[in-house]
Amino acid sequence: MSAEEAKRDADTQARAKAFARELRGTRPVLDADRLAQLIAPRATLERQISPEAFLFSVAGILYGREVKGALFAGELMLVYGATRYAAQDLANRGLRATVELLHEEYLTRPQRMDGRPLVAGSASEGGGRRSQPVAPEQELQTMPKLKAVIATEIGGEPWKG
């Protein structure tokens, strides 16, 4: 990436963050649990901030009510595409992949707990990650697809799912 492209990308990201800050007080904010429970999740175009950069929010049905213009973790999706429709498609595919990863994480949680039963209450009562001391040389377990999603969404690398 050239210095000019890096500067343009940094400016685009700054404008996206500023717009997301404006919306935070007026839009619903979805956490991972609510995003995973969303029925028919889809990306909704909020704004085009450059010829190839588009901002999307989340829409769908949550607890029987329609949700429009929601922010995931207080952020909008910044998607680059040659056209609005290409960016829309990429945003929808990324949103569906995120929801699938959340479902996979929830479904495989019992296996990652080494056979210990899930118990209602705090994480320490259930034997969750917080209750287990982690040695500095140990890493928390991660899902195989998570690294690819992070590299794509944060690192800007092409999808390798």
DRENTORKOL-3810 file (N, C-alpha, C; in nm, 4 decimals):
REM DRENTORKOL-3810
@n.u->0.0854; n.v->-0.1171; n.w->0.0000; ca.u->0.0000; ca.v->0.0000; ca.w->0.0000; c.u->0.0897; c.v->0.1229; c.w->0.0000
@n.u->0.0618; n.v->0.2135; n.w->-0.0909; ca.u->0.1421; ca.v->0.3352; ca.w->-0.0997; c.u->0.1071; c.v->0.4298; c.w->0.0146
@n.u->0.1926; n.v->0.5284; n.w->0.0348; ca.u->0.1696; ca.v->0.6256; ca.w->0.1410; c.u->0.0405; c.v->0.7028; c.w->0.1177
@n.u->0.0126; n.v->0.7336; n.w->-0.0091; ca.u->-0.1109; ca.v->0.8060; ca.w->-0.0426; c.u->-0.2339; c.v->0.7212; c.w->-0.0121
@n.u->-0.2293; n.v->0.5920; n.w->-0.0464; ca.u->-0.3411; ca.v->0.5023; ca.w->-0.0181; c.u->-0.3604; c.v->0.4856; c.w->0.1321
@n.u->-0.2503; n.v->0.4740; n.w->0.2066; ca.u->-0.2588; ca.v->0.4600; ca.w->0.3517; c.u->-0.3218; c.v->0.5834; c.w->0.4153
@n.u->-0.2840; n.v->0.7016; n.w->0.3670; ca.u->-0.3412; ca.v->0.8264; ca.w->0.4192; c.u->-0.4899; c.v->0.8341; c.w->0.3880
@n.u->-0.5275; n.v->0.7960; n.w->0.2645; ca.u->-0.6683; ca.v->0.7982; ca.w->0.2245; c.u->-0.7486; c.v->0.6983; c.w->0.3080
@n.u->-0.6913; n.v->0.5798; n.w->0.3334; ca.u->-0.7586; ca.v->0.4786; ca.w->0.4137; c.u->-0.7758; c.v->0.5262; c.w->0.5580
@n.u->-0.6729; n.v->0.5890; n.w->0.6135; ca.u->-0.6819; ca.v->0.6410; ca.w->0.7511; c.u->-0.7884; c.v->0.7500; c.w->0.7600
@n.u->-0.7965; n.v->0.8355; n.w->0.6578; ca.u->-0.8980; ca.v->0.9406; ca.w->0.6556; c.u->-1.0382; c.v->0.8796; c.w->0.6464
@n.u->-1.0551; n.v->0.7774; n.w->0.5640; ca.u->-1.1838; ca.v->0.7098; ca.w->0.5492; c.u->-1.2259; c.v->0.6461; c.w->0.6807
@n.u->-1.1326; n.v->0.5795; n.w->0.7482; ca.u->-1.1643; ca.v->0.5163; ca.w->0.8763; c.u->-1.1981; c.v->0.6203; c.w->0.9823
@n.u->-1.1300; n.v->0.7321; n.w->0.9828; ca.u->-1.1590; ca.v->0.8382; ca.w->1.0791; c.u->-1.2991; c.v->0.8939; c.w->1.0563
@n.u->-1.3363; n.v->0.9151; n.w->0.9300; ca.u->-1.4712; ca.v->0.9649; ca.w->0.9008; c.u->-1.5770; c.v->0.8622; c.w->0.9395
@n.u->-1.5475; n.v->0.7340; n.w->0.9199; ca.u->-1.6412; ca.v->0.6280; ca.w->0.9584; c.u->-1.6607; c.v->0.6257; c.w->1.1095
@n.u->-1.5526; n.v->0.6377; n.w->1.1847; ca.u->-1.5614; ca.v->0.6392; ca.w->1.3312; c.u->-1.6385; c.v->0.7604; c.w->1.3810
@n.u->-1.6172; n.v->0.8756; n.w->1.3190; ca.u->-1.6887; ca.v->0.9968; ca.w->1.3588; c.u->-1.8389; c.v->0.9817; c.w->1.3343
@n.u->-1.8763; n.v->0.9254; n.w->1.2205; ca.u->-2.0178; ca.v->0.9051; ca.w->1.1905; c.u->-2.0791; c.v->0.8049; c.w->1.2879
@n.u->-2.0061; n.v->0.6985; n.w->1.3212; ca.u->-2.0560; ca.v->0.5994; ca.w->1.4173; c.u->-2.0775; c.v->0.6634; c.w->1.5544
@n.u->-1.9874; n.v->0.7523; n.w->1.5956; ca.u->-2.0049; ca.v->0.8228; ca.w->1.7243; c.u->-2.1331; c.v->0.9043; c.w->1.7243
@n.u->-2.1639; n.v->0.9688; n.w->1.6124; ca.u->-2.2873; ca.v->1.0475; ca.w->1.6012; c.u->-2.4108; c.v->0.9598; c.w->1.6208
@n.u->-2.4055; n.v->0.8384; n.w->1.5696; ca.u->-2.5221; ca.v->0.7506; ca.w->1.5725; c.u->-2.5395; c.v->0.6743; c.w->1.7037
@n.u->-2.4348; n.v->0.6598; n.w->1.7832; ca.u->-2.4401; ca.v->0.5745; ca.w->1.9021; c.u->-2.5521; c.v->0.6105; c.w->1.9986
@n.u->-2.5807; n.v->0.7356; n.w->2.0167; ca.u->-2.6843; ca.v->0.7727; ca.w->2.1119; c.u->-2.8253; c.v->0.7555; c.w->2.0598
@n.u->-2.8413; n.v->0.7393; n.w->1.9292; ca.u->-2.9751; ca.v->0.7338; ca.w->1.8709; c.u->-3.0099; c.v->0.5983; c.w->1.8114
@n.u->-2.9168; n.v->0.5073; n.w->1.8056; ca.u->-2.9393; ca.v->0.3768; ca.w->1.7430; c.u->-2.9231; c.v->0.2646; c.w->1.8444
@n.u->-2.9932; n.v->0.1529; n.w->1.8215; ca.u->-2.9708; ca.v->0.0369; ca.w->1.9095; c.u->-2.8299; c.v->-0.0184; c.w->1.8878
@n.u->-2.7709; n.v->-0.0686; n.w->1.9950; ca.u->-2.6380; ca.v->-0.1293; ca.w->1.9884; c.u->-2.6537; c.v->-0.2769; c.w->2.0231
@n.u->-2.6080; n.v->-0.3625; n.w->1.9333; ca.u->-2.6182; ca.v->-0.5067; ca.w->1.9525; c.u->-2.4868; c.v->-0.5616; c.w->2.0067
@n.u->-2.4967; n.v->-0.6452; n.w->2.1103; ca.u->-2.3783; ca.v->-0.7178; ca.w->2.1547; c.u->-2.3775; c.v->-0.8528; c.w->2.0819
@n.u->-2.2786; n.v->-0.9349; n.w->2.1085; ca.u->-2.2644; ca.v->-1.0622; ca.w->2.0364; c.u->-2.3846; c.v->-1.1537; c.w->2.0588
@n.u->-2.4366; n.v->-1.1582; n.w->2.1809; ca.u->-2.5518; ca.v->-1.2444; ca.w->2.2085; c.u->-2.6735; c.v->-1.2032; c.w->2.1268
@n.u->-2.7005; n.v->-1.0743; n.w->2.1227; ca.u->-2.8170; ca.v->-1.0263; ca.w->2.0472; c.u->-2.7958; c.v->-1.0421; c.w->1.8960
@n.u->-2.6753; n.v->-1.0202; n.w->1.8497; ca.u->-2.6485; ca.v->-1.0399; ca.w->1.7073; c.u->-2.6709; c.v->-1.1858; c.w->1.6690
@n.u->-2.6298; n.v->-1.2786; n.w->1.7548; ca.u->-2.6469; ca.v->-1.4210; ca.w->1.7273; c.u->-2.7948; c.v->-1.4598; c.w->1.7267
@n.u->-2.8787; n.v->-1.3884; n.w->1.8006; ca.u->-3.0216; ca.v->-1.4195; ca.w->1.8074; c.u->-3.1024; c.v->-1.3497; c.w->1.6985
@n.u->-3.0394; n.v->-1.2639; n.w->1.6220; ca.u->-3.1076; ca.v->-1.1890; ca.w->1.5171; c.u->-3.1573; c.v->-1.2833; c.w->1.4083
@n.u->-3.2821; n.v->-1.2685; n.w->1.3703; ca.u->-3.3402; ca.v->-1.3475; ca.w->1.2616; c.u->-3.3303; c.v->-1.2646; c.w->1.1343
@n.u->-3.2885; n.v->-1.3277; n.w->1.0262; ca.u->-3.2728; ca.v->-1.2637; ca.w->0.8952; c.u->-3.1849; c.v->-1.1393; c.w->0.9032
@n.u->-3.0622; n.v->-1.1530; n.w->0.9552; ca.u->-2.9747; ca.v->-1.0354; ca.w->0.9622; c.u->-2.9333; c.v->-0.9888; c.w->0.8229
@n.u->-2.9281; n.v->-0.8580; n.w->0.8073; ca.u->-2.8864; ca.v->-0.8015; ca.w->0.6792; c.u->-2.8215; c.v->-0.6658; c.w->0.7033
@n.u->-2.7376; n.v->-0.6287; n.w->0.6107; ca.u->-2.6692; ca.v->-0.4995; ca.w->0.6176; c.u->-2.7551; c.v->-0.3935; c.w->0.5485
@n.u->-2.7602; n.v->-0.2757; n.w->0.6095; ca.u->-2.8362; ca.v->-0.1643; ca.w->0.5542; c.u->-2.7403; c.v->-0.0494; c.w->0.5277
@n.u->-2.7407; n.v->0.0030; n.w->0.4064; ca.u->-2.6519; ca.v->0.1130; ca.w->0.3713; c.u->-2.6878; c.v->0.2379; c.w->0.4519
@n.u->-2.5886; n.v->0.2949; n.w->0.5169; ca.u->-2.6076; ca.v->0.4187; ca.w->0.5924; c.u->-2.5534; c.v->0.5385; c.w->0.5157
@n.u->-2.4321; n.v->0.5218; n.w->0.4609; ca.u->-2.3683; ca.v->0.6353; ca.w->0.3944; c.u->-2.2534; c.v->0.5867; c.w->0.3064
@n.u->-2.2352; n.v->0.6561; n.w->0.1967; ca.u->-2.1177; ca.v->0.6346; ca.w->0.1126; c.u->-2.0201; c.v->0.7458; c.w->0.1483
@n.u->-1.9000; n.v->0.7096; n.w->0.1972; ca.u->-1.8072; ca.v->0.8133; ca.w->0.2436; c.u->-1.6925; c.v->0.8405; c.w->0.1469
@n.u->-1.6835; n.v->0.7613; n.w->0.0442; ca.u->-1.5897; ca.v->0.7866; ca.w->-0.0653; c.u->-1.6408; c.v->0.7056; c.w->-0.1840
@n.u->-1.5823; n.v->0.7227; n.w->-0.3017; ca.u->-1.6345; ca.v->0.6473; ca.w->-0.4173; c.u->-1.6352; c.v->0.4956; c.w->-0.3977
@n.u->-1.5444; n.v->0.4444; n.w->-0.3145; ca.u->-1.5381; ca.v->0.2992; ca.w->-0.2960; c.u->-1.5615; c.v->0.2539; c.w->-0.1523
@n.u->-1.5956; n.v->0.3442; n.w->-0.0609; ca.u->-1.6144; ca.v->0.3090; ca.w->0.0807; c.u->-1.7586; c.v->0.3361; c.w->0.1227
@n.u->-1.8194; n.v->0.2349; n.w->0.1866; ca.u->-1.9593; ca.v->0.2408; ca.w->0.2264; c.u->-1.9728; c.v->0.2004; c.w->0.3728
@n.u->-2.0660; n.v->0.2633; n.w->0.4436; ca.u->-2.0936; ca.v->0.2299; ca.w->0.5831; c.u->-2.2294; c.v->0.1612; c.w->0.5923
@n.u->-2.2336; n.v->0.0505; n.w->0.6661; ca.u->-2.3558; ca.v->-0.0270; ca.w->0.6801; c.u->-2.3886; c.v->-0.0478; c.w->0.8278
@n.u->-2.5175; n.v->-0.0508; n.w->0.8574; ca.u->-2.5661; ca.v->-0.0884; ca.w->0.9893; c.u->-2.6324; c.v->-0.2253; c.w->0.9761
@n.u->-2.6903; n.v->-0.2743; n.w->1.0856; ca.u->-2.7492; ca.v->-0.4078; ca.w->1.0899; c.u->-2.9005; c.v->-0.3962; c.w->1.1039
@n.u->-2.9721; n.v->-0.4804; n.w->1.0332; ca.u->-3.1173; ca.v->-0.4879; ca.w->1.0439; c.u->-3.1561; c.v->-0.6343; c.w->1.0565
@n.u->-3.2758; n.v->-0.6591; n.w->1.1095; ca.u->-3.3269; ca.v->-0.7948; ca.w->1.1243; c.u->-3.4419; c.v->-0.7967; c.w->1.2222
@n.u->-3.4735; n.v->-0.9151; n.w->1.2722; ca.u->-3.5815; ca.v->-0.9334; ca.w->1.3690; c.u->-3.5198; c.v->-0.9864; c.w->1.4979
@n.u->-3.5466; n.v->-0.9185; n.w->1.6087; ca.u->-3.4949; ca.v->-0.9595; ca.w->1.7389; c.u->-3.6105; c.v->-0.9649; c.w->1.8374
@n.u->-3.6321; n.v->-1.0827; n.w->1.8963; ca.u->-3.7411; ca.v->-1.1037; ca.w->1.9926; c.u->-3.8759; c.v->-1.0628; c.w->1.9339
@n.u->-3.8972; n.v->-1.0912; n.w->1.8045; ca.u->-4.0235; ca.v->-1.0621; ca.w->1.7403; c.u->-4.0430; c.v->-0.9186; c.w->1.6956
@n.u->-3.9438; n.v->-0.8342; n.w->1.7158; ca.u->-3.9533; ca.v->-0.6942; ca.w->1.6746; c.u->-3.8486; c.v->-0.6636; c.w->1.5698
@n.u->-3.8867; n.v->-0.5761; n.w->1.4770; ca.u->-3.7930; ca.v->-0.5375; ca.w->1.3723; c.u->-3.6875; c.v->-0.4427; c.w->1.4281
@n.u->-3.5638; n.v->-0.4685; n.w->1.3928; ca.u->-3.4512; ca.v->-0.3836; ca.w->1.4320; c.u->-3.3955; c.v->-0.3229; c.w->1.3040
@n.u->-3.3793; n.v->-0.1915; n.w->1.3029; ca.u->-3.3228; ca.v->-0.1232; ca.w->1.1861; c.u->-3.2110; c.v->-0.0319; c.w->1.2323
@n.u->-3.1059; n.v->-0.0233; n.w->1.1536; ca.u->-2.9990; ca.v->0.0717; ca.w->1.1805; c.u->-2.9190; c.v->0.0447; c.w->1.3057
@n.u->-2.9111; n.v->-0.0810; n.w->1.3491; ca.u->-2.8377; ca.v->-0.1144; ca.w->1.4710; c.u->-2.6874; c.v->-0.1160; c.w->1.4455
@n.u->-2.6129; n.v->-0.0859; n.w->1.5494; ca.u->-2.4674; ca.v->-0.0898; ca.w->1.5449; c.u->-2.4214; c.v->-0.2151; c.w->1.6189
@n.u->-2.3278; n.v->-0.2873; n.w->1.5620; ca.u->-2.2725; ca.v->-0.4040; ca.w->1.6311; c.u->-2.1549; c.v->-0.3567; c.w->1.7149
@n.u->-2.1659; n.v->-0.3737; n.w->1.8447; ca.u->-2.0633; ca.v->-0.3291; ca.w->1.9394; c.u->-2.0354; c.v->-0.1794; c.w->1.9244
@n.u->-2.1383; n.v->-0.1052; n.w->1.8879; ca.u->-2.1248; ca.v->0.0395; ca.w->1.8757; c.u->-2.0566; c.v->0.0864; c.w->1.7496
@n.u->-2.0392; n.v->-0.0023; n.w->1.6530; ca.u->-1.9673; ca.v->0.0329; ca.w->1.5304; c.u->-2.0510; c.v->0.0016; c.w->1.4068
@n.u->-2.0230; n.v->0.0739; n.w->1.3010; ca.u->-2.0786; ca.v->0.0461; ca.w->1.1690; c.u->-1.9816; c.v->-0.0438; c.w->1.0937
@n.u->-2.0311; n.v->-0.1088; n.w->0.9901; ca.u->-1.9433; ca.v->-0.1885; ca.w->0.9043; c.u->-1.8903; c.v->-0.0983; c.w->0.7938
@n.u->-1.7590; n.v->-0.0865; n.w->0.7838; ca.u->-1.6949; ca.v->-0.0125; ca.w->0.6766; c.u->-1.6537; c.v->-0.1141; c.w->0.5709
@n.u->-1.7126; n.v->-0.1015; n.w->0.4514; ca.u->-1.6896; ca.v->-0.1991; ca.w->0.3451; c.u->-1.6447; c.v->-0.1261; c.w->0.2194
@n.u->-1.5409; n.v->-0.1787; n.w->0.1570; ca.u->-1.4911; ca.v->-0.1232; ca.w->0.0317; c.u->-1.5444; c.v->-0.2089; c.w->-0.0838
@n.u->-1.5926; n.v->-0.1420; n.w->-0.1870; ca.u->-1.6424; ca.v->-0.2133; ca.w->-0.3038; c.u->-1.6406; c.v->-0.1231; c.w->-0.4256
@n.u->-1.6326; n.v->-0.1851; n.w->-0.5424; ca.u->-1.6312; ca.v->-0.1084; ca.w->-0.6668; c.u->-1.7636; c.v->-0.0364; c.w->-0.6880
@n.u->-1.8731; n.v->-0.1006; n.w->-0.6446; ca.u->-2.0057; ca.v->-0.0405; ca.w->-0.6547; c.u->-2.0788; c.v->-0.0570; c.w->-0.5230
@n.u->-2.1890; n.v->0.0134; n.w->-0.5096; ca.u->-2.2719; ca.v->0.0017; ca.w->-0.3888; c.u->-2.3206; c.v->-0.1425; c.w->-0.3739
@n.u->-2.3577; n.v->-0.2057; n.w->-0.4845; ca.u->-2.4123; ca.v->-0.3412; ca.w->-0.4782; c.u->-2.3063; c.v->-0.4440; c.w->-0.4423
@n.u->-2.1850; n.v->-0.4240; n.w->-0.4909; ca.u->-2.0746; ca.v->-0.5140; ca.w->-0.4538; c.u->-2.0445; c.v->-0.4998; c.w->-0.3044
@n.u->-2.0447; n.v->-0.3768; n.w->-0.2552; ca.u->-2.0206; ca.v->-0.3548; ca.w->-0.1122; c.u->-2.1339; c.v->-0.4128; c.w->-0.0285
@n.u->-2.2581; n.v->-0.3977; n.w->-0.0746; ca.u->-2.3746; ca.v->-0.4526; ca.w->-0.0039; c.u->-2.3627; c.v->-0.6044; c.w->0.0071
@n.u->-2.3249; n.v->-0.6692; n.w->-0.1027; ca.u->-2.3087; ca.v->-0.8138; ca.w->-0.1021; c.u->-2.1994; c.v->-0.8560; c.w->-0.0044
@n.u->-2.0883; n.v->-0.7869; n.w->-0.0067; ca.u->-1.9777; ca.v->-0.8182; ca.w->0.0836; c.u->-2.0179; c.v->-0.7963; c.w->0.2294
@n.u->-2.0908; n.v->-0.6889; n.w->0.2573; ca.u->-2.1362; ca.v->-0.6614; ca.w->0.3936; c.u->-2.2314; c.v->-0.7707; c.w->0.4420
@n.u->-2.3232; n.v->-0.8127; n.w->0.3570; ca.u->-2.4166; ca.v->-0.9193; ca.w->0.3962; c.u->-2.3443; c.v->-1.0516; c.w->0.4198
@n.u->-2.2485; n.v->-1.0835; n.w->0.3325; ca.u->-2.1727; ca.v->-1.2078; ca.w->0.3516; c.u->-2.0904; c.v->-1.2031; c.w->0.4802
@n.u->-2.0288; n.v->-1.0877; n.w->0.5080; ca.u->-1.9513; ca.v->-1.0736; ca.w->0.6317; c.u->-2.0386; c.v->-1.0826; c.w->0.7554
@n.u->-2.1572; n.v->-1.0230; n.w->0.7489; ca.u->-2.2500; ca.v->-1.0293; ca.w->0.8620; c.u->-2.2952; c.v->-1.1729; c.w->0.8864
@n.u->-2.3307; n.v->-1.2443; n.w->0.7797; ca.u->-2.3718; ca.v->-1.3844; ca.w->0.7950; c.u->-2.2574; c.v->-1.4697; c.w->0.8498
@n.u->-2.1357; n.v->-1.4458; n.w->0.8035; ca.u->-2.0199; ca.v->-1.5222; ca.w->0.8537; c.u->-1.9981; c.v->-1.4943; c.w->1.0025
@n.u->-2.0164; n.v->-1.3698; n.w->1.0437; ca.u->-2.0011; ca.v->-1.3358; ca.w->1.1857; c.u->-2.1057; c.v->-1.4072; c.w->1.2696
@n.u->-2.2303; n.v->-1.4075; n.w->1.2237; ca.u->-2.3373; ca.v->-1.4764; ca.w->1.2969; c.u->-2.3087; c.v->-1.6262; c.w->1.3036
@n.u->-2.2625; n.v->-1.6857; n.w->1.1927; ca.u->-2.2279; ca.v->-1.8279; ca.w->1.1925; c.u->-2.1164; c.v->-1.8580; c.w->1.2921
@n.u->-2.0161; n.v->-1.7709; n.w->1.2985; ca.u->-1.9073; ca.v->-1.7904; ca.w->1.3951; c.u->-1.9578; c.v->-1.7820; c.w->1.5387
@n.u->-2.0485; n.v->-1.6903; n.w->1.5640; ca.u->-2.1061; ca.v->-1.6795; ca.w->1.6985; c.u->-2.1839; c.v->-1.8061; c.w->1.7334
@n.u->-2.2630; n.v->-1.8574; n.w->1.6386; ca.u->-2.3368; ca.v->-1.9814; ca.w->1.6630; c.u->-2.2405; c.v->-2.0968; c.w->1.6889
@n.u->-2.1360; n.v->-2.1062; n.w->1.6092; ca.u->-2.0362; ca.v->-2.2121; ca.w->1.6274; c.u->-1.9701; c.v->-2.2013; c.w->1.7649
@n.u->-1.9394; n.v->-2.0795; n.w->1.8052; ca.u->-1.8764; ca.v->-2.0592; ca.w->1.9362; c.u->-1.9700; c.v->-2.1049; c.w->2.0479
@n.u->-2.0962; n.v->-2.0698; n.w->2.0391; ca.u->-2.1918; ca.v->-2.1086; ca.w->2.1431; c.u->-2.2150; c.v->-2.2594; c.w->2.1444
@n.u->-2.2203; n.v->-2.3206; n.w->2.0253; ca.u->-2.2462; ca.v->-2.4638; ca.w->2.0179; c.u->-2.1269; c.v->-2.5479; c.w->2.0624
@n.u->-2.0060; n.v->-2.4989; n.w->2.0444; ca.u->-1.8877; ca.v->-2.5769; ca.w->2.0811; c.u->-1.8351; c.v->-2.5428; c.w->2.2200
@n.u->-1.8969; n.v->-2.4491; n.w->2.2869; ca.u->-1.8502; ca.v->-2.4105; ca.w->2.4204; c.u->-1.8442; c.v->-2.5289; c.w->2.5169
@n.u->-1.9457; n.v->-2.6175; n.w->2.5211; ca.u->-1.9365; ca.v->-2.7296; ca.w->2.6159; c.u->-1.8157; c.v->-2.8202; c.w->2.5911
@n.u->-1.7809; n.v->-2.8446; n.w->2.4635; ca.u->-1.6656; ca.v->-2.9289; ca.w->2.4342; c.u->-1.5362; c.v->-2.8615; c.w->2.4781
@n.u->-1.5306; n.v->-2.7309; n.w->2.4695; ca.u->-1.4097; ca.v->-2.6598; ca.w->2.5080; c.u->-1.3948; c.v->-2.6485; c.w->2.6586
@n.u->-1.4973; n.v->-2.6873; n.w->2.7311; ca.u->-1.4906; ca.v->-2.6805; ca.w->2.8772; c.u->-1.4433; c.v->-2.8131; c.w->2.9366
@n.u->-1.3833; n.v->-2.8989; n.w->2.8546; ca.u->-1.3264; ca.v->-3.0258; ca.w->2.9005; c.u->-1.4279; c.v->-3.1157; c.w->2.9703
@n.u->-1.5504; n.v->-3.1156; n.w->2.9204; ca.u->-1.6511; ca.v->-3.2048; ca.w->2.9755; c.u->-1.7162; c.v->-3.1577; c.w->3.1040
@n.u->-1.6735; n.v->-3.0450; n.w->3.1580; ca.u->-1.7380; ca.v->-2.9945; ca.w->3.2790; c.u->-1.8765; c.v->-2.9438; c.w->3.2440
@n.u->-1.9759; n.v->-2.9706; n.w->3.3253; ca.u->-2.1113; ca.v->-2.9262; ca.w->3.2924; c.u->-2.1254; c.v->-2.7749; c.w->3.3061
@n.u->-2.2148; n.v->-2.7196; n.w->3.2256; ca.u->-2.2475; ca.v->-2.5786; ca.w->3.2382; c.u->-2.3407; c.v->-2.5620; c.w->3.3576
@n.u->-2.3121; n.v->-2.4658; n.w->3.4408; ca.u->-2.3916; ca.v->-2.4402; ca.w->3.5599; c.u->-2.4417; c.v->-2.2969; c.w->3.5523
@n.u->-2.5684; n.v->-2.2764; n.w->3.5854; ca.u->-2.6233; ca.v->-2.1403; ca.w->3.5842; c.u->-2.5513; c.v->-2.0564; c.w->3.6883
@n.u->-2.5346; n.v->-1.9303; n.w->3.6586; ca.u->-2.4686; ca.v->-1.8403; ca.w->3.7526; c.u->-2.3510; c.v->-1.7726; c.w->3.6882
@n.u->-2.2545; n.v->-1.7344; n.w->3.7682; ca.u->-2.1402; ca.v->-1.6600; ca.w->3.7164; c.u->-2.0465; c.v->-1.7515; c.w->3.6384
@n.u->-1.9551; n.v->-1.6902; n.w->3.5677; ca.u->-1.8582; ca.v->-1.7663; ca.w->3.4892; c.u->-1.7722; c.v->-1.8540; c.w->3.5796
@n.u->-1.7412; n.v->-1.8059; n.w->3.6989; ca.u->-1.6564; ca.v->-1.8858; ca.w->3.7877; c.u->-1.7300; c.v->-2.0086; c.w->3.8378
@n.u->-1.8620; n.v->-1.9988; n.w->3.8576; ca.u->-1.9394; ca.v->-2.1145; ca.w->3.9003; c.u->-1.9499; c.v->-2.2175; c.w->3.7891
@n.u->-1.9563; n.v->-2.1696; n.w->3.6637; ca.u->-1.9720; ca.v->-2.2586; ca.w->3.5501; c.u->-1.8415; c.v->-2.3137; c.w->3.4972
@n.u->-1.7317; n.v->-2.2752; n.w->3.5575; ca.u->-1.6034; ca.v->-2.3236; ca.w->3.5104; c.u->-1.5632; c.v->-2.2601; c.w->3.3789
@n.u->-1.6081; n.v->-2.1382; n.w->3.3558; ca.u->-1.5758; ca.v->-2.0677; ca.w->3.2326; c.u->-1.4329; c.v->-2.0193; c.w->3.2318
@n.u->-1.3979; n.v->-1.9437; n.w->3.1298; ca.u->-1.2607; ca.v->-1.8972; ca.w->3.1134; c.u->-1.2149; c.v->-1.8112; c.w->3.2306
@n.u->-1.3046; n.v->-1.7321; n.w->3.2858; ca.u->-1.2645; ca.v->-1.6420; ca.w->3.3939; c.u->-1.2221; c.v->-1.7159; c.w->3.5198
@n.u->-1.2765; n.v->-1.8367; n.w->3.5370; ca.u->-1.2447; ca.v->-1.9093; ca.w->3.6598; c.u->-1.1127; c.v->-1.9842; c.w->3.6506
@n.u->-1.0594; n.v->-1.9982; n.w->3.5319; ca.u->-0.9384; ca.v->-2.0768; ca.w->3.5139; c.u->-0.8154; c.v->-1.9877; c.w->3.5099
@n.u->-0.7172; n.v->-2.0120; n.w->3.5963; ca.u->-0.5938; ca.v->-1.9351; ca.w->3.5851; c.u->-0.5223; c.v->-1.9733; c.w->3.4554
@n.u->-0.4734; n.v->-1.8744; n.w->3.3852; ca.u->-0.4056; ca.v->-1.8983; ca.w->3.2582; c.u->-0.2591; c.v->-1.8608; c.w->3.2750
@n.u->-0.1743; n.v->-1.9568; n.w->3.2503; ca.u->-0.0310; ca.v->-1.9310; ca.w->3.2571; c.u->0.0073; c.v->-1.8388; c.w->3.1422
@n.u->0.1079; n.v->-1.7539; n.w->3.1597; ca.u->0.1460; ca.v->-1.6608; ca.w->3.0530; c.u->0.1791; c.v->-1.7278; c.w->2.9209
@n.u->0.2332; n.v->-1.8491; n.w->2.9253; ca.u->0.2706; ca.v->-1.9149; ca.w->2.8009; c.u->0.1521; c.v->-1.9825; c.w->2.7324
@n.u->0.0364; n.v->-1.9916; n.w->2.8001; ca.u->-0.0814; ca.v->-2.0521; ca.w->2.7404; c.u->-0.1645; c.v->-1.9456; c.w->2.6703
@n.u->-0.2246; n.v->-1.9826; n.w->2.5613; ca.u->-0.3152; ca.v->-1.8924; ca.w->2.4916; c.u->-0.4567; c.v->-1.9417; c.w->2.5128
@n.u->-0.5518; n.v->-1.8475; n.w->2.5177; ca.u->-0.6913; ca.v->-1.8881; ca.w->2.5233; c.u->-0.7275; c.v->-1.9582; c.w->2.3937
@n.u->-0.8179; n.v->-2.0532; n.w->2.4026; ca.u->-0.8583; ca.v->-2.1258; ca.w->2.2819; c.u->-0.9331; c.v->-2.0321; c.w->2.1884
@n.u->-0.9089; n.v->-2.0491; n.w->2.0599; ca.u->-0.9811; ca.v->-1.9699; ca.w->1.9600; c.u->-1.0373; c.v->-2.0629; c.w->1.8555
@n.u->-1.1332; n.v->-2.0141; n.w->1.7815; ca.u->-1.1933; ca.v->-2.0921; ca.w->1.6752; c.u->-1.1088; c.v->-2.0757; c.w->1.5495
@n.u->-1.1008; n.v->-2.1770; n.w->1.4661; ca.u->-1.0164; ca.v->-2.1696; ca.w->1.3470; c.u->-1.0551; c.v->-2.0565; c.w->1.2518
@n.u->-1.1843; n.v->-2.0290; n.w->1.2349; ca.u->-1.2269; ca.v->-1.9261; ca.w->1.1403; c.u->-1.2038; c.v->-1.7850; c.w->1.1944
@n.u->-1.1898; n.v->-1.7718; n.w->1.3254; ca.u->-1.1779; ca.v->-1.6391; ca.w->1.3851; c.u->-1.0553; c.v->-1.5651; c.w->1.3339
@n.u->-0.9443; n.v->-1.6337; n.w->1.3192; ca.u->-0.8224; ca.v->-1.5702; ca.w->1.2701; c.u->-0.8439; c.v->-1.5145; c.w->1.1297
@n.u->-0.9136; n.v->-1.5890; n.w->1.0439; ca.u->-0.9406; ca.v->-1.5431; ca.w->0.9075; c.u->-1.0331; c.v->-1.4224; c.w->0.9076
@n.u->-1.1344; n.v->-1.4230; n.w->0.9949; ca.u->-1.2274; ca.v->-1.3100; ca.w->1.0017; c.u->-1.1548; c.v->-1.1848; c.w->1.0495
@n.u->-1.0718; n.v->-1.1983; n.w->1.1517; ca.u->-0.9976; ca.v->-1.0833; ca.w->1.2033; c.u->-0.9018; c.v->-1.0304; c.w->1.0969
@n.u->-0.8327; n.v->-1.1200; n.w->1.0283; ca.u->-0.7387; ca.v->-1.0767; ca.w->0.9236; c.u->-0.8120; c.v->-1.0035; c.w->0.8120
@n.u->-0.9333; n.v->-1.0476; n.w->0.7800; ca.u->-1.0098; ca.v->-0.9838; ca.w->0.6731; c.u->-1.0699; c.v->-0.8516; c.w->0.7183
@n.u->-1.1384; n.v->-0.8538; n.w->0.8321; ca.u->-1.2131; ca.v->-0.7364; ca.w->0.8766; c.u->-1.1228; c.v->-0.6275; c.w->0.9338
@n.u->-1.0204; n.v->-0.6648; n.w->1.0048; ca.u->-0.9336; ca.v->-0.5658; ca.w->1.0685; c.u->-0.8076; c.v->-0.5432; c.w->0.9857
@n.u->-0.7507; n.v->-0.6511; n.w->0.9354; ca.u->-0.6255; ca.v->-0.6392; ca.w->0.8621; c.u->-0.6411; c.v->-0.6035; c.w->0.7156
@n.u->-0.7640; n.v->-0.6100; n.w->0.6641; ca.u->-0.7877; ca.v->-0.5742; ca.w->0.5250; c.u->-0.7388; c.v->-0.6770; c.w->0.4243
@n.u->-0.7076; n.v->-0.7971; n.w->0.4710; ca.u->-0.6627; ca.v->-0.9024; ca.w->0.3802; c.u->-0.7823; c.v->-0.9642; c.w->0.3104
@n.u->-0.7625; n.v->-1.0302; n.w->0.1948; ca.u->-0.8742; ca.v->-1.0969; ca.w->0.1266; c.u->-0.9255; c.v->-1.2147; c.w->0.2104
@n.u->-1.0538; n.v->-1.2449; n.w->0.1947; ca.u->-1.1150; ca.v->-1.3534; ca.w->0.2722; c.u->-1.0545; c.v->-1.4881; c.w->0.2330
@n.u->-1.0173; n.v->-1.5661; n.w->0.3354; ca.u->-0.9572; ca.v->-1.6985; ca.w->0.3144; c.u->-1.0344; c.v->-1.8033; c.w->0.3929
@n.u->-1.1652; n.v->-1.7849; n.w->0.4083; ca.u->-1.2498; ca.v->-1.8722; ca.w->0.4891; c.u->-1.2533; c.v->-2.0089; c.w->0.4395
END
